[in-house]
Structures are given as structure tokens and as C-alpha cells.
Amino acid sequence: MKWVTWENVGVDRMACAWLIRRFIDPKAEFLFVPVGEKSLPKGAEPFDIPGVRLTHRRGHCSFYTFLREYKLKDPILQRIARIVDEADVVQEVTVEPVAPGLDFMCRGLRLTSPDDHTALEHGALIYEALYVQLTAESASSAKR
């Protein structure tokens, strides 16, 4: 399936792309359009673009919307959603200490990547590492 979002990906779009490939559509193909572009490629599912089905809702990031729409109940994904939310959406209170660092790393990946496809590939490594680390922490806590 083809998925489309705005170019110059950041923390939420990188997270969504990782989630799509890891849990929804392993053969996903990503397309990018300029920010503000109204004409989207036919047959592609848009995400993290205002006004589309898979975007920010009720003050939360698009990653949250994916979890709800695709009924992904994994508690580790729920935790990642909170982290991405704090990294991407202005929050009055923060409870996830890794959120600022995640945003910082994703911005750096974007700057060091020659294009959005490369940024998504590199971002996927960060999100996979985050998922594995949080899973390990959860398992360790459960043993106590």
C-alpha cells in the first residue's frame, strides 16, 4: 500500500512510518508532498496531514490515532505514543523524560539524511530500539 505525508519528516511522522511498517503494512511505500499541498496522490493513504483520517486528534499526535484506528493494544506502543505525544505536541506537563531527546534525535536524523526515505530508515532504528528497550524494562519490572 502507498502512504503519503508531508516532506521533512519529524518525530511523529517517523514514529508513524515505523508503526506502519512494523505492525500494519510491512511492504508500505511512502510518498512525500510539500507541506501545505492539497492535492495528494490518488490511492495513497495520507497521514499526519491536517484534515485526514490519520492525523492529530483531541490534542494528541498522529501515532495515537493509528493505535486507535488499527486497534493496537500493545502497552509498549501505548507508552511510545505518550513519548511521541510529549515530543511532538506542546504539553503543560511532561512525564516521559526521553521525549525531548527523542525529538532532538529525530530532528538530527532529518538534518543528516539526504532525503525523507533515508530519514525514515534511520528513524526506524531509533523506534525499534525504543520499543525493544521499553519491552525489556517492562519485563524486568514484572519480575520484581
N, CA, C and O atoms as a GROMACS GRO file, in nm:
protein
  576
    1MET      N    1   0.084  -0.118   0.000
    1MET     CA    2   0.000   0.000   0.000
    1MET      C    3   0.089   0.124   0.000
    1MET      O    4   0.200   0.122   0.052
    2LYS      N    5   0.039   0.230  -0.057
    2LYS     CA    6   0.111   0.358  -0.058
    2LYS      C    7   0.056   0.448   0.052
    2LYS      O    8  -0.065   0.456   0.074
    3TRP      N    9   0.147   0.514   0.120
    3TRP     CA   10   0.114   0.606   0.228
    3TRP      C   11   0.178   0.740   0.193
    3TRP      O   12   0.290   0.744   0.142
    4VAL      N   13   0.109   0.849   0.220
    4VAL     CA   14   0.161   0.981   0.186
    4VAL      C   15   0.156   1.073   0.308
    4VAL      O   16   0.060   1.072   0.385
    5THR      N   17   0.260   1.153   0.321
    5THR     CA   18   0.267   1.254   0.425
    5THR      C   19   0.348   1.372   0.374
    5THR      O   20   0.404   1.367   0.264
    6TRP      N   21   0.355   1.475   0.454
    6TRP     CA   22   0.434   1.591   0.414
    6TRP      C   23   0.582   1.558   0.423
    6TRP      O   24   0.624   1.474   0.502
    7GLU      N   25   0.660   1.625   0.340
    7GLU     CA   26   0.805   1.607   0.341
    7GLU      C   27   0.866   1.670   0.467
    7GLU      O   28   0.796   1.735   0.545
    8ASN      N   29   0.994   1.649   0.485
    8ASN     CA   30   1.068   1.696   0.602
    8ASN      C   31   1.012   1.634   0.729
    8ASN      O   32   0.968   1.703   0.821
    9VAL      N   33   1.014   1.501   0.732
    9VAL     CA   34   0.955   1.425   0.842
    9VAL      C   35   1.020   1.460   0.975
    9VAL      O   36   1.137   1.496   0.983
   10GLY      N   37   0.939   1.447   1.079
   10GLY     CA   38   0.986   1.471   1.215
   10GLY      C   39   0.947   1.356   1.305
   10GLY      O   40   0.920   1.246   1.257
   11VAL      N   41   0.945   1.380   1.432
   11VAL     CA   42   0.929   1.276   1.533
   11VAL      C   43   0.799   1.195   1.515
   11VAL      O   44   0.804   1.072   1.524
   12ASP      N   45   0.687   1.258   1.491
   12ASP     CA   46   0.560   1.186   1.479
   12ASP      C   47   0.550   1.110   1.348
   12ASP      O   48   0.508   0.994   1.346
   13ARG      N   49   0.590   1.172   1.238
   13ARG     CA   50   0.584   1.102   1.109
   13ARG      C   51   0.682   0.986   1.103
   13ARG      O   52   0.652   0.883   1.043
   14MET      N   53   0.800   1.002   1.164
   14MET     CA   54   0.894   0.889   1.170
   14MET      C   55   0.833   0.776   1.253
   14MET      O   56   0.843   0.659   1.216
   15ALA      N   57   0.771   0.811   1.365
   15ALA     CA   58   0.708   0.711   1.451
   15ALA      C   59   0.596   0.639   1.377
   15ALA      O   60   0.584   0.517   1.384
   16CYS      N   61   0.514   0.715   1.307
   16CYS     CA   62   0.402   0.655   1.233
   16CYS      C   63   0.453   0.562   1.123
   16CYS      O   64   0.399   0.453   1.103
   17ALA      N   65   0.555   0.604   1.053
   17ALA     CA   66   0.610   0.520   0.945
   17ALA      C   67   0.665   0.390   1.003
   17ALA      O   68   0.645   0.283   0.946
   18TRP      N   69   0.736   0.398   1.117
   18TRP     CA   70   0.786   0.276   1.182
   18TRP      C   71   0.668   0.186   1.221
   18TRP      O   72   0.671   0.065   1.197
   19LEU      N   73   0.566   0.244   1.280
   19LEU     CA   74   0.448   0.169   1.323
   19LEU      C   75   0.380   0.102   1.204
   19LEU      O   76   0.342  -0.015   1.211
   20ILE      N   77   0.365   0.176   1.096
   20ILE     CA   78   0.302   0.121   0.975
   20ILE      C   79   0.378  -0.002   0.928
   20ILE      O   80   0.320  -0.109   0.908
   21ARG      N   81   0.509   0.013   0.909
   21ARG     CA   82   0.589  -0.099   0.857
   21ARG      C   83   0.598  -0.215   0.956
   21ARG      O   84   0.600  -0.331   0.915
   22ARG      N   85   0.603  -0.186   1.082
   22ARG     CA   86   0.625  -0.291   1.184
   22ARG      C   87   0.496  -0.366   1.220
   22ARG      O   88   0.501  -0.486   1.248
   23PHE      N   89   0.381  -0.296   1.220
   23PHE     CA   90   0.260  -0.356   1.273
   23PHE      C   91   0.139  -0.354   1.178
   23PHE      O   92   0.040  -0.423   1.204
   24ILE      N   93   0.145  -0.278   1.071
   24ILE     CA   94   0.026  -0.261   0.986
   24ILE      C   95   0.050  -0.308   0.843
   24ILE      O   96  -0.028  -0.386   0.790
   25ASP      N   97   0.157  -0.260   0.781
   25ASP     CA   98   0.181  -0.286   0.639
   25ASP      C   99   0.331  -0.300   0.614
   25ASP      O  100   0.398  -0.202   0.582
   26PRO      N  101   0.385  -0.422   0.628
   26PRO     CA  102   0.530  -0.443   0.614
   26PRO      C  103   0.587  -0.401   0.478
   26PRO      O  104   0.706  -0.373   0.466
   27LYS      N  105   0.503  -0.397   0.377
   27LYS     CA  106   0.550  -0.359   0.243
   27LYS      C  107   0.513  -0.215   0.207
   27LYS      O  108   0.507  -0.178   0.090
   28ALA      N  109   0.488  -0.134   0.308
   28ALA     CA  110   0.446   0.004   0.287
   28ALA      C  111   0.545   0.080   0.199
   28ALA      O  112   0.666   0.064   0.209
   29GLU      N  113   0.489   0.162   0.113
   29GLU     CA  114   0.568   0.254   0.030
   29GLU      C  115   0.528   0.395   0.070
   29GLU      O  116   0.410   0.428   0.075
   30PHE      N  117   0.627   0.479   0.099
   30PHE     CA  118   0.599   0.614   0.147
   30PHE      C  119   0.626   0.717   0.038
   30PHE      O  120   0.727   0.713  -0.032
   31LEU      N  121   0.532   0.809   0.026
   31LEU     CA  122   0.541   0.921  -0.067
   31LEU      C  123   0.539   1.049   0.014
   31LEU      O  124   0.481   1.054   0.123
   32PHE      N  125   0.602   1.152  -0.038
   32PHE     CA  126   0.611   1.279   0.034
   32PHE      C  127   0.567   1.393  -0.056
   32PHE      O  128   0.603   1.399  -0.174
   33VAL      N  129   0.489   1.485   0.002
   33VAL     CA  130   0.445   1.603  -0.071
   33VAL      C  131   0.487   1.726   0.009
   33VAL      O  132   0.506   1.718   0.130
   34PRO      N  133   0.500   1.840  -0.058
   34PRO     CA  134   0.538   1.961   0.014
   34PRO      C  135   0.435   1.997   0.122
   34PRO      O  136   0.316   1.972   0.106
   35VAL      N  137   0.483   2.056   0.230
   35VAL     CA  138   0.396   2.100   0.338
   35VAL      C  139   0.290   2.194   0.281
   35VAL      O  140   0.322   2.288   0.208
   36GLY      N  141   0.166   2.169   0.316
   36GLY     CA  142   0.055   2.252   0.270
   36GLY      C  143  -0.009   2.206   0.140
   36GLY      O  144  -0.112   2.259   0.100
   37GLU      N  145   0.052   2.108   0.074
   37GLU     CA  146  -0.002   2.057  -0.053
   37GLU      C  147  -0.142   2.001  -0.031
   37GLU      O  148  -0.163   1.919   0.059
   38LYS      N  149  -0.236   2.045  -0.112
   38LYS     CA  150  -0.375   2.000  -0.101
   38LYS      C  151  -0.403   1.880  -0.191
   38LYS      O  152  -0.489   1.797  -0.160
   39SER      N  153  -0.332   1.871  -0.302
   39SER     CA  154  -0.352   1.763  -0.398
   39SER      C  155  -0.263   1.645  -0.360
   39SER      O  156  -0.141   1.650  -0.376
   40LEU      N  157  -0.326   1.538  -0.310
   40LEU     CA  158  -0.250   1.421  -0.267
   40LEU      C  159  -0.260   1.311  -0.371
   40LEU      O  160  -0.360   1.302  -0.442
   41PRO      N  161  -0.158   1.227  -0.382
   41PRO     CA  162  -0.159   1.120  -0.482
   41PRO      C  163  -0.280   1.027  -0.463
   41PRO      O  164  -0.310   0.985  -0.351
   42LYS      N  165  -0.347   0.997  -0.571
   42LYS     CA  166  -0.463   0.907  -0.566
   42LYS      C  167  -0.419   0.767  -0.524
   42LYS      O  168  -0.314   0.719  -0.565
   43GLY      N  169  -0.501   0.705  -0.442
   43GLY     CA  170  -0.474   0.568  -0.399
   43GLY      C  171  -0.377   0.556  -0.283
   43GLY      O  172  -0.350   0.445  -0.237
   44ALA      N  173  -0.326   0.666  -0.234
   44ALA     CA  174  -0.233   0.664  -0.120
   44ALA      C  175  -0.308   0.707   0.006
   44ALA      O  176  -0.390   0.799   0.002
   45GLU      N  177  -0.280   0.641   0.116
   45GLU     CA  178  -0.342   0.676   0.244
   45GLU      C  179  -0.261   0.788   0.309
   45GLU      O  180  -0.145   0.768   0.342
   46PRO      N  181  -0.322   0.906   0.328
   46PRO     CA  182  -0.248   1.016   0.389
   46PRO      C  183  -0.242   1.004   0.541
   46PRO      O  184  -0.335   0.952   0.603
   47PHE      N  185  -0.134   1.051   0.599
   47PHE     CA  186  -0.122   1.053   0.744
   47PHE      C  187  -0.042   1.174   0.791
   47PHE      O  188   0.044   1.226   0.720
   48ASP      N  189  -0.074   1.217   0.913
   48ASP     CA  190  -0.010   1.332   0.977
   48ASP      C  191  -0.017   1.458   0.890
   48ASP      O  192   0.078   1.535   0.881
   49ILE      N  193  -0.132   1.474   0.828
   49ILE     CA  194  -0.163   1.594   0.750
   49ILE      C  195  -0.298   1.643   0.803
   49ILE      O  196  -0.392   1.564   0.810
   50PRO      N  197  -0.310   1.770   0.839
   50PRO     CA  198  -0.437   1.818   0.894
   50PRO      C  199  -0.556   1.785   0.802
   50PRO      O  200  -0.549   1.800   0.680
   51GLY      N  201  -0.664   1.740   0.864
   51GLY     CA  202  -0.787   1.714   0.792
   51GLY      C  203  -0.803   1.573   0.738
   51GLY      O  204  -0.909   1.540   0.686
   52VAL      N  205  -0.701   1.487   0.749
   52VAL     CA  206  -0.714   1.350   0.700
   52VAL      C  207  -0.752   1.258   0.817
   52VAL      O  208  -0.749   1.299   0.933
   53ARG      N  209  -0.788   1.136   0.786
   53ARG     CA  210  -0.833   1.040   0.887
   53ARG      C  211  -0.725   1.010   0.991
   53ARG      O  212  -0.755   1.002   1.111
   54LEU      N  213  -0.602   0.993   0.948
   54LEU     CA  214  -0.493   0.953   1.037
   54LEU      C  215  -0.404   1.073   1.068
   54LEU      O  216  -0.295   1.088   1.012
   55THR      N  217  -0.451   1.156   1.158
   55THR     CA  218  -0.378   1.277   1.195
   55THR      C  219  -0.400   1.307   1.342
   55THR      O  220  -0.460   1.227   1.414
   56HIS      N  221  -0.354   1.421   1.387
   56HIS     CA  222  -0.373   1.462   1.526
   56HIS      C  223  -0.522   1.470   1.557
   56HIS      O  224  -0.602   1.518   1.477
   57ARG      N  225  -0.557   1.420   1.676
   57ARG     CA  226  -0.696   1.429   1.724
   57ARG      C  227  -0.696   1.460   1.873
   57ARG      O  228  -0.614   1.406   1.949
   58ARG      N  229  -0.787   1.544   1.913
   58ARG     CA  230  -0.806   1.577   2.055
   58ARG      C  231  -0.675   1.612   2.125
   58ARG      O  232  -0.652   1.572   2.239
   59GLY      N  233  -0.590   1.686   2.057
   59GLY     CA  234  -0.466   1.730   2.116
   59GLY      C  235  -0.356   1.626   2.124
   59GLY      O  236  -0.253   1.648   2.188
   60HIS      N  237  -0.376   1.511   2.058
   60HIS     CA  238  -0.275   1.405   2.060
   60HIS      C  239  -0.215   1.386   1.921
   60HIS      O  240  -0.277   1.420   1.820
   61CYS      N  241  -0.095   1.331   1.917
   61CYS     CA  242  -0.023   1.309   1.793
   61CYS      C  243  -0.089   1.202   1.706
   61CYS      O  244  -0.176   1.128   1.750
   62SER      N  245  -0.046   1.197   1.582
   62SER     CA  246  -0.099   1.102   1.485
   62SER      C  247  -0.072   0.957   1.526
   62SER      O  248  -0.152   0.869   1.495
   63PHE      N  249   0.038   0.932   1.594
   63PHE     CA  250   0.071   0.798   1.640
   63PHE      C  251  -0.043   0.741   1.724
   63PHE      O  252  -0.081   0.625   1.708
   64TYR      N  253  -0.098   0.823   1.814
   64TYR     CA  254  -0.214   0.782   1.894
   64TYR      C  255  -0.331   0.742   1.804
   64TYR      O  256  -0.398   0.641   1.828
   65THR      N  257  -0.355   0.822   1.702
   65THR     CA  258  -0.467   0.795   1.612
   65THR      C  259  -0.449   0.661   1.544
   65THR      O  260  -0.545   0.585   1.532
   66PHE      N  261  -0.328   0.629   1.500
   66PHE     CA  262  -0.302   0.497   1.441
   66PHE      C  263  -0.336   0.386   1.538
   66PHE      O  264  -0.398   0.287   1.500
   67LEU      N  265  -0.295   0.400   1.664
   67LEU     CA  266  -0.322   0.295   1.762
   67LEU      C  267  -0.472   0.273   1.777
   67LEU      O  268  -0.518   0.159   1.785
   68ARG      N  269  -0.548   0.382   1.782
   68ARG     CA  270  -0.694   0.370   1.795
   68ARG      C  271  -0.756   0.311   1.669
   68ARG      O  272  -0.837   0.218   1.676
   69GLU      N  273  -0.720   0.365   1.554
   69GLU     CA  274  -0.782   0.322   1.428
   69GLU      C  275  -0.752   0.176   1.395
   69GLU      O  276  -0.837   0.106   1.340
   70TYR      N  277  -0.632   0.131   1.428
   70TYR     CA  278  -0.593  -0.006   1.396
   70TYR      C  279  -0.603  -0.100   1.517
   70TYR      O  280  -0.559  -0.215   1.512
   71LYS      N  281  -0.663  -0.048   1.625
   71LYS     CA  282  -0.690  -0.128   1.745
   71LYS      C  283  -0.565  -0.201   1.797
   71LYS      O  284  -0.570  -0.320   1.829
   72LEU      N  285  -0.454  -0.128   1.803
   72LEU     CA  286  -0.328  -0.182   1.854
   72LEU      C  287  -0.322  -0.156   2.004
   72LEU      O  288  -0.307  -0.041   2.048
   73LYS      N  289  -0.333  -0.261   2.082
   73LYS     CA  290  -0.346  -0.250   2.228
   73LYS      C  291  -0.217  -0.276   2.304
   73LYS      O  292  -0.216  -0.271   2.427
   74ASP      N  293  -0.109  -0.304   2.236
   74ASP     CA  294   0.020  -0.332   2.299
   74ASP      C  295   0.056  -0.219   2.396
   74ASP      O  296   0.065  -0.103   2.355
   75PRO      N  297   0.076  -0.251   2.525
   75PRO     CA  298   0.109  -0.145   2.622
   75PRO      C  299   0.240  -0.073   2.590
   75PRO      O  300   0.257   0.043   2.627
   76ILE      N  301   0.333  -0.140   2.525
   76ILE     CA  302   0.458  -0.073   2.487
   76ILE      C  303   0.430   0.032   2.380
   76ILE      O  304   0.488   0.141   2.385
   77LEU      N  305   0.343   0.002   2.285
   77LEU     CA  306   0.305   0.102   2.184
   77LEU      C  307   0.231   0.219   2.249
   77LEU      O  308   0.246   0.334   2.206
   78GLN      N  309   0.152   0.191   2.351
   78GLN     CA  310   0.082   0.298   2.423
   78GLN      C  311   0.183   0.390   2.490
   78GLN      O  312   0.167   0.512   2.491
   79ARG      N  313   0.287   0.332   2.546
   79ARG     CA  314   0.392   0.412   2.610
   79ARG      C  315   0.467   0.495   2.506
   79ARG      O  316   0.496   0.612   2.528
   80ILE      N  317   0.498   0.434   2.393
   80ILE     CA  318   0.564   0.509   2.286
   80ILE      C  319   0.475   0.625   2.241
   80ILE      O  320   0.524   0.734   2.211
   81ALA      N  321   0.346   0.602   2.235
   81ALA     CA  322   0.253   0.710   2.198
   81ALA      C  323   0.264   0.826   2.296
   81ALA      O  324   0.264   0.942   2.254
   82ARG      N  325   0.272   0.798   2.424
   82ARG     CA  326   0.287   0.906   2.522
   82ARG      C  327   0.419   0.981   2.500
   82ARG      O  328   0.423   1.104   2.510
   83ILE      N  329   0.525   0.906   2.471
   83ILE     CA  330   0.655   0.969   2.448
   83ILE      C  331   0.651   1.056   2.323
   83ILE      O  332   0.695   1.171   2.326
   84VAL      N  333   0.598   1.002   2.214
   84VAL     CA  334   0.588   1.079   2.089
   84VAL      C  335   0.498   1.200   2.109
   84VAL      O  336   0.528   1.309   2.059
   85ASP      N  337   0.390   1.182   2.183
   85ASP     CA  338   0.299   1.292   2.211
   85ASP      C  339   0.373   1.408   2.279
   85ASP      O  340   0.360   1.523   2.238
   86GLU      N  341   0.449   1.375   2.381
   86GLU     CA  342   0.523   1.479   2.452
   86GLU      C  343   0.632   1.541   2.366
   86GLU      O  344   0.664   1.659   2.381
   87ALA      N  345   0.689   1.464   2.277
   87ALA     CA  346   0.794   1.515   2.189
   87ALA      C  347   0.737   1.603   2.078
   87ALA      O  348   0.804   1.694   2.031
   88ASP      N  349   0.613   1.575   2.036
   88ASP     CA  350   0.557   1.639   1.917
   88ASP      C  351   0.453   1.746   1.946
   88ASP      O  352   0.438   1.841   1.868
   89VAL      N  353   0.381   1.733   2.055
   89VAL     CA  354   0.270   1.823   2.085
   89VAL      C  355   0.305   1.902   2.210
   89VAL      O  356   0.356   1.846   2.308
   90VAL      N  357   0.277   2.032   2.208
   90VAL     CA  358   0.307   2.116   2.325
   90VAL      C  359   0.229   2.063   2.445
   90VAL      O  360   0.107   2.048   2.439
   91GLN      N  361   0.300   2.036   2.553
   91GLN     CA  362   0.242   1.980   2.675
   91GLN      C  363   0.265   2.076   2.792
   91GLN      O  364   0.370   2.138   2.802
   92GLU      N  365   0.165   2.086   2.879
   92GLU     CA  366   0.183   2.165   3.000
   92GLU      C  367   0.265   2.088   3.103
   92GLU      O  368   0.344   2.145   3.178
   93VAL      N  369   0.245   1.957   3.105
   93VAL     CA  370   0.316   1.871   3.199
   93VAL      C  371   0.382   1.759   3.120
   93VAL      O  372   0.321   1.702   3.029
   94THR      N  373   0.507   1.728   3.154
   94THR     CA  374   0.573   1.616   3.088
   94THR      C  375   0.604   1.510   3.191
   94THR      O  376   0.646   1.540   3.303
   95VAL      N  377   0.583   1.384   3.154
   95VAL     CA  378   0.612   1.273   3.244
   95VAL      C  379   0.706   1.172   3.181
   95VAL      O  380   0.752   1.079   3.248
   96GLU      N  381   0.736   1.188   3.055
   96GLU     CA  382   0.825   1.096   2.983
   96GLU      C  383   0.960   1.164   2.961
   96GLU      O  384   0.974   1.246   2.869
   97PRO      N  385   1.060   1.132   3.044
   97PRO     CA  386   1.188   1.203   3.034
   97PRO      C  387   1.262   1.184   2.902
   97PRO      O  388   1.348   1.266   2.868
   98VAL      N  389   1.231   1.080   2.826
   98VAL     CA  390   1.302   1.058   2.699
   98VAL      C  391   1.243   1.141   2.585
   98VAL      O  392   1.305   1.151   2.479
   99ALA      N  393   1.126   1.201   2.605
   99ALA     CA  394   1.058   1.272   2.495
   99ALA      C  395   1.143   1.383   2.432
   99ALA      O  396   1.155   1.386   2.310
  100PRO      N  397   1.202   1.474   2.509
  100PRO     CA  398   1.282   1.579   2.446
  100PRO      C  399   1.400   1.523   2.367
  100PRO      O  400   1.433   1.574   2.260
  101GLY      N  401   1.464   1.419   2.420
  101GLY     CA  402   1.577   1.357   2.350
  101GLY      C  403   1.534   1.289   2.221
  101GLY      O  404   1.606   1.293   2.122
  102LEU      N  405   1.417   1.228   2.223
  102LEU     CA  406   1.366   1.164   2.102
  102LEU      C  407   1.343   1.267   1.993
  102LEU      O  408   1.383   1.246   1.878
  103ASP      N  409   1.280   1.378   2.028
  103ASP     CA  410   1.258   1.485   1.930
  103ASP      C  411   1.392   1.538   1.878
  103ASP      O  412   1.408   1.558   1.757
  104PHE      N  413   1.485   1.558   1.967
  104PHE     CA  414   1.618   1.609   1.930
  104PHE      C  415   1.686   1.515   1.832
  104PHE      O  416   1.743   1.559   1.731
  105MET      N  417   1.682   1.384   1.861
  105MET     CA  418   1.744   1.285   1.773
  105MET      C  419   1.676   1.281   1.636
  105MET      O  420   1.743   1.273   1.533
  106CYS      N  421   1.544   1.287   1.634
  106CYS     CA  422   1.472   1.283   1.506
  106CYS      C  423   1.502   1.406   1.421
  106CYS      O  424   1.515   1.397   1.299
  107ARG      N  425   1.512   1.522   1.486
  107ARG     CA  426   1.548   1.643   1.410
  107ARG      C  427   1.689   1.629   1.353
  107ARG      O  428   1.715   1.669   1.240
  108GLY      N  429   1.780   1.572   1.432
  108GLY     CA  430   1.916   1.549   1.383
  108GLY      C  431   1.920   1.451   1.268
  108GLY      O  432   1.995   1.470   1.172
  109LEU      N  433   1.840   1.344   1.278
  109LEU     CA  434   1.834   1.247   1.168
  109LEU      C  435   1.787   1.314   1.039
  109LEU      O  436   1.840   1.289   0.931
  110ARG      N  437   1.689   1.399   1.052
  110ARG     CA  438   1.637   1.467   0.934
  110ARG      C  439   1.746   1.554   0.871
  110ARG      O  440   1.760   1.559   0.749
  111LEU      N  441   1.821   1.622   0.954
  111LEU     CA  442   1.926   1.710   0.903
  111LEU      C  443   2.041   1.633   0.839
  111LEU      O  444   2.106   1.683   0.747
  112THR      N  445   2.068   1.512   0.886
  112THR     CA  446   2.180   1.435   0.833
  112THR      C  447   2.140   1.339   0.721
  112THR      O  448   2.225   1.272   0.663
  113SER      N  449   2.011   1.333   0.692
  113SER     CA  450   1.963   1.242   0.587
  113SER      C  451   1.946   1.318   0.456
  113SER      O  452   1.896   1.431   0.456
  114PRO      N  453   1.988   1.259   0.345
  114PRO     CA  454   1.977   1.328   0.217
  114PRO      C  455   1.832   1.343   0.168
  114PRO      O  456   1.804   1.427   0.083
  115ASP      N  457   1.741   1.261   0.222
  115ASP     CA  458   1.601   1.269   0.180
  115ASP      C  459   1.512   1.206   0.288
  115ASP      O  460   1.561   1.149   0.385
  116ASP      N  461   1.382   1.218   0.269
  116ASP     CA  462   1.287   1.167   0.368
  116ASP      C  463   1.288   1.015   0.377
  116ASP      O  464   1.268   0.960   0.486
  117HIS      N  465   1.311   0.946   0.268
  117HIS     CA  466   1.316   0.800   0.272
  117HIS      C  467   1.429   0.753   0.365
  117HIS      O  468   1.410   0.661   0.445
  118THR      N  469   1.544   0.816   0.353
  118THR     CA  470   1.658   0.782   0.438
  118THR      C  471   1.628   0.818   0.583
  118THR      O  472   1.662   0.742   0.674
  119ALA      N  473   1.566   0.933   0.604
  119ALA     CA  474   1.530   0.973   0.741
  119ALA      C  475   1.436   0.870   0.804
  119ALA      O  476   1.451   0.838   0.922
  120LEU      N  477   1.341   0.817   0.728
  120LEU     CA  478   1.251   0.714   0.782
  120LEU      C  479   1.327   0.586   0.815
  120LEU      O  480   1.300   0.522   0.917
  121GLU      N  481   1.420   0.547   0.729
  121GLU     CA  482   1.500   0.427   0.756
  121GLU      C  483   1.579   0.442   0.885
  121GLU      O  484   1.581   0.352   0.969
  122HIS      N  485   1.645   0.555   0.901
  122HIS     CA  486   1.724   0.579   1.021
  122HIS      C  487   1.632   0.594   1.143
  122HIS      O  488   1.664   0.543   1.251
  123GLY      N  489   1.521   0.661   1.126
  123GLY     CA  490   1.425   0.677   1.235
  123GLY      C  491   1.369   0.543   1.282
  123GLY      O  492   1.343   0.524   1.400
  124ALA      N  493   1.352   0.451   1.188
  124ALA     CA  494   1.301   0.318   1.224
  124ALA      C  495   1.394   0.248   1.322
  124ALA      O  496   1.348   0.175   1.410
  125LEU      N  497   1.524   0.269   1.308
  125LEU     CA  498   1.620   0.210   1.402
  125LEU      C  499   1.599   0.265   1.543
  125LEU      O  500   1.605   0.191   1.641
  126ILE      N  501   1.575   0.394   1.552
  126ILE     CA  502   1.552   0.456   1.682
  126ILE      C  503   1.423   0.402   1.744
  126ILE      O  504   1.421   0.368   1.863
  127TYR      N  505   1.316   0.395   1.665
  127TYR     CA  506   1.189   0.348   1.721
  127TYR      C  507   1.192   0.200   1.754
  127TYR      O  508   1.128   0.156   1.849
  128GLU      N  509   1.264   0.122   1.677
  128GLU     CA  510   1.278  -0.020   1.709
  128GLU      C  511   1.357  -0.036   1.839
  128GLU      O  512   1.322  -0.118   1.924
  129ALA      N  513   1.463   0.042   1.854
  129ALA     CA  514   1.543   0.037   1.977
  129ALA      C  515   1.459   0.082   2.096
  129ALA      O  516   1.468   0.022   2.204
  130LEU      N  517   1.379   0.184   2.080
  130LEU     CA  518   1.292   0.232   2.187
  130LEU      C  519   1.192   0.123   2.226
  130LEU      O  520   1.169   0.098   2.345
  131TYR      N  521   1.133   0.058   2.126
  131TYR     CA  522   1.037  -0.049   2.152
  131TYR      C  523   1.103  -0.165   2.228
  131TYR      O  524   1.047  -0.215   2.326
  132VAL      N  525   1.220  -0.206   2.184
  132VAL     CA  526   1.290  -0.316   2.249
  132VAL      C  527   1.332  -0.278   2.391
  132VAL      O  528   1.318  -0.358   2.483
  133GLN      N  529   1.382  -0.158   2.409
  133GLN     CA  530   1.424  -0.113   2.542
  133GLN      C  531   1.305  -0.106   2.638
  133GLN      O  532   1.315  -0.153   2.752
  134LEU      N  533   1.195  -0.050   2.594
  134LEU     CA  534   1.078  -0.041   2.680
  134LEU      C  535   1.021  -0.180   2.712
  134LEU      O  536   0.971  -0.203   2.822
  135THR      N  537   1.029  -0.271   2.616
  135THR     CA  538   0.985  -0.409   2.639
  135THR      C  539   1.073  -0.475   2.745
  135THR      O  540   1.022  -0.543   2.835
  136ALA      N  541   1.203  -0.455   2.735
  136ALA     CA  542   1.297  -0.512   2.832
  136ALA      C  543   1.272  -0.453   2.972
  136ALA      O  544   1.272  -0.526   3.071
  137GLU      N  545   1.251  -0.323   2.979
  137GLU     CA  546   1.222  -0.259   3.109
  137GLU      C  547   1.092  -0.314   3.168
  137GLU      O  548   1.085  -0.340   3.288
  138SER      N  549   0.993  -0.331   3.085
  138SER     CA  550   0.863  -0.383   3.131
  138SER      C  551   0.879  -0.524   3.185
  138SER      O  552   0.824  -0.558   3.290
  139ALA      N  553   0.953  -0.608   3.114
  139ALA     CA  554   0.975  -0.746   3.158
  139ALA      C  555   1.054  -0.748   3.288
  139ALA      O  556   1.025  -0.829   3.376
  140SER      N  557   1.153  -0.661   3.302
  140SER     CA  558   1.233  -0.654   3.422
  140SER      C  559   1.147  -0.610   3.542
  140SER      O  560   1.161  -0.664   3.652
  141SER      N  561   1.061  -0.513   3.521
  141SER     CA  562   0.971  -0.465   3.626
  141SER      C  563   0.872  -0.573   3.669
  141SER      O  564   0.839  -0.584   3.787
  142ALA      N  565   0.826  -0.651   3.573
  142ALA     CA  566   0.730  -0.759   3.602
  142ALA      C  567   0.791  -0.867   3.689
  142ALA      O  568   0.721  -0.933   3.765
  143LYS      N  569   0.923  -0.887   3.678
  143LYS     CA  570   0.992  -0.991   3.756
  143LYS      C  571   1.013  -0.952   3.901
  143LYS      O  572   1.034  -1.037   3.987
  144ARG      N  573   1.005  -0.822   3.928
  144ARG     CA  574   1.030  -0.774   4.066
  144ARG      C  575   0.915  -0.802   4.156
  144ARG      O  576   0.919  -0.769   4.274
   0.00000   0.00000   0.00000
